Amino acid sequence: MTREDALNRYLAESRAKAFRPGRHDCATFAAGWVKQITGVDHARGWRSKYRTLERGKAMLAETGHEDHVAYVAAHLDECPVAFARTGDLAVAEGQALGIVSAERVFVLRPDGLGHVSLMRAERAFRV
């Protein structure tokens, strides 16, 4: 199975789930993808530990991370957005953490899975 095939399958599975902080939000969405590809679960110990995004951010602050983007930056190598590949992570629209697929970034929103142009991404991280 190619990386693109794995991503398409992951996106289809994610599309079927409702947005729930601590269970299925943009941070756990991205972490689930990283786990699937690398076997490393960066969300271990975080899932189901918060029920609001504010509480999740407070928990990250307790560990010295400003937010979920800072947490990702502490664990993955950053790369220029122009060099992001399918399957890498990207930050778009300020705080939306998503997964790159060609020229799009798939992001999880309270109303479901969406996407934005990679041109709107500010940062990218290798997976």
HELIX and SHEET records of a PDB file:
HELIX    1   1 ARG A    3  ARG A   15  1                                  13    
HELIX    2   2 CYS A   26  THR A   38  1                                  13    
HELIX    3   3 LEU A   53  GLU A   62  1                                  10    
HELIX    4   4 HIS A   68  HIS A   75  1                                   8    
HELIX    5   5 VAL A   81  PHE A   83  5                                   3    
HELIX    6   6 LEU A  118  ARG A  120  5                                   3    
SHEET    1   A 6 GLU A  78  CYS A  79  0                                        
SHEET    2   A 6 ALA A 121  PHE A 125 -1                                        
SHEET    3   A 6 LEU A  89  ALA A  92 -1                                        
SHEET    4   A 6 ALA A  96  SER A 101 -1                                        
SHEET    5   A 6 ARG A 104  ARG A 109 -1                                        
SHEET    6   A 6 GLY A 112  SER A 117 -1                                        
END                                                                             
